[in-house]
């Protein structure tokens, strides 16, 4: 096996017997957690990482077939847990990483003792008797847009992150260097994210789970969050005052408080 | 001097760019007249709504997953593509810059967005993209053609190699038969016919040898040499000359030999080289003038040359003499494959030497020279 720590650009900080693993969603990288993870360093060993294809991960480890399903990403999370010898840790997943956490927790019992799912969706596309928030046509349009509008996107998602291996630390000028992904990988990740359907996996979650739902989240609406919380045995949900899809950035204090209350 | 009052309002409202401010919750607080005009939405329908409500669906998802996080983390962003939808439902392609206004405690107060129309730029980007895809497709097609061409030519050369090899056996039978007949026949006419048969067999055998060497060279084997530093070279060369004399009745071939020591070479190959040079001289040289062959060791070199009388070779022809399948003017019955000089030059190269030609109205001379050590 390739070096998992380097492959996923895993960063471990903090102190404590238990670990808290933060997994970023589609669009960004571990910087998503920069306002949240440090708050737990006193009581937890904090683990942040980049999914393969994002941020400072090893792009050469990107395999089209493996990462065409969320299980491929869940395998990586399990490998990180195994490599670090995690037991009964807290998994905090944002957006699509919520479902990656659900899969990883089932795959490696004992590694993750609690799940925090921020802005989760078990399925983005509407289905009979289910509201996902997007029609199949709209998701097709998104993927088509990604295919046809490559240049418009690549202006932002620049072909390659320059010198990404030594990502500048907090405070340094970063000018648009976050959230840049190889356009082909971004397209593939969008496809696996927005066409996933993990509704059946929710019933199999056997650890305490907290859903953090934003107000006015156009990516994962409250109805979608409620479905996740309701379908997970003993799942709880907190609706945050924060708006948008990234409360970990826009309202870190609210997110920190909710996680702290849940894990203590 | 600061601008205020009606001038200031005009500056913002009628700026040549769209300008919009958002509440921290993402809802529109102010929007200038330029953006209202571009988008076709009335002000009262935009203010208070989420900015993302006016984006295309892919644009919305991109805003939430990429642009908003970036803005939150660095406090600004530059040159992002943002696609709005006009009141008429048409896409409005734009490029945006944005920054945040925060209070002394770092609390977000406001987001400012400046938007520039980028319809032409987007079209240009798409053309670039289409151009790149075309180039990639063309490159791929070229590679495929090249690969196919390579495979075909390899197959062709293999075919030549097999054919050449298989032709040798029947030729050997004809040769043996002609030899037997030569002993049996009595009258002069019949003897001449048999001699002609043997000449033809020899010419053909030599052509097959050249073809095989050529095919082998093209297939990557190159000309292989079996060096022998001790065996005498003279008898090999003498035998080649005898064969050519036999095959070319009436032609005079003179031979001088001044080799002082051993020559470390593949004698069979040097014999083949001489045979090819002599064959060439017989075909192209003046029939009633002698052909001269000279071999010697001198100044650390082994030199072998063949000279014949005849017309000078034109310069244009000279440049192509050593190329495969090049054929000069000759009677059809004497035409070879055009491989003789090419193979000879390959043999020269394989020995670390060179084959050169000098041609004047008095004499055409092919000279082979190789280092002795």
HADDOCK unambig.tbl for C-alpha pairs under 7 A between the chains (distance, minus, plus):
assign (segid A and resid 26 and name CA) (segid B and resid 65 and name CA) 6.65 0.50 0.50
assign (segid A and resid 27 and name CA) (segid B and resid 65 and name CA) 5.03 0.50 0.50
assign (segid A and resid 27 and name CA) (segid B and resid 66 and name CA) 5.20 0.50 0.50
assign (segid A and resid 28 and name CA) (segid B and resid 66 and name CA) 6.47 0.50 0.50
assign (segid A and resid 138 and name CA) (segid B and resid 57 and name CA) 6.90 0.50 0.50
assign (segid A and resid 142 and name CA) (segid B and resid 57 and name CA) 6.90 0.50 0.50
assign (segid A and resid 142 and name CA) (segid B and resid 58 and name CA) 4.72 0.50 0.50
assign (segid A and resid 145 and name CA) (segid B and resid 58 and name CA) 6.70 0.50 0.50
assign (segid A and resid 151 and name CA) (segid B and resid 125 and name CA) 5.57 0.50 0.50
assign (segid A and resid 151 and name CA) (segid B and resid 126 and name CA) 6.42 0.50 0.50
assign (segid A and resid 151 and name CA) (segid B and resid 129 and name CA) 6.43 0.50 0.50
assign (segid A and resid 152 and name CA) (segid B and resid 81 and name CA) 6.04 0.50 0.50
assign (segid A and resid 152 and name CA) (segid B and resid 122 and name CA) 6.69 0.50 0.50
assign (segid A and resid 152 and name CA) (segid B and resid 125 and name CA) 6.88 0.50 0.50
assign (segid A and resid 156 and name CA) (segid B and resid 80 and name CA) 5.99 0.50 0.50
assign (segid A and resid 176 and name CA) (segid B and resid 70 and name CA) 6.85 0.50 0.50
assign (segid A and resid 176 and name CA) (segid B and resid 77 and name CA) 6.38 0.50 0.50
assign (segid A and resid 178 and name CA) (segid B and resid 70 and name CA) 6.49 0.50 0.50
assign (segid A and resid 179 and name CA) (segid B and resid 66 and name CA) 6.09 0.50 0.50
assign (segid A and resid 219 and name CA) (segid B and resid 61 and name CA) 6.79 0.50 0.50
assign (segid A and resid 243 and name CA) (segid B and resid 25 and name CA) 5.77 0.50 0.50
assign (segid A and resid 245 and name CA) (segid B and resid 64 and name CA) 6.19 0.50 0.50
assign (segid A and resid 246 and name CA) (segid B and resid 69 and name CA) 6.86 0.50 0.50
assign (segid A and resid 249 and name CA) (segid B and resid 69 and name CA) 6.68 0.50 0.50
assign (segid A and resid 249 and name CA) (segid B and resid 72 and name CA) 6.43 0.50 0.50
assign (segid A and resid 250 and name CA) (segid B and resid 72 and name CA) 6.73 0.50 0.50
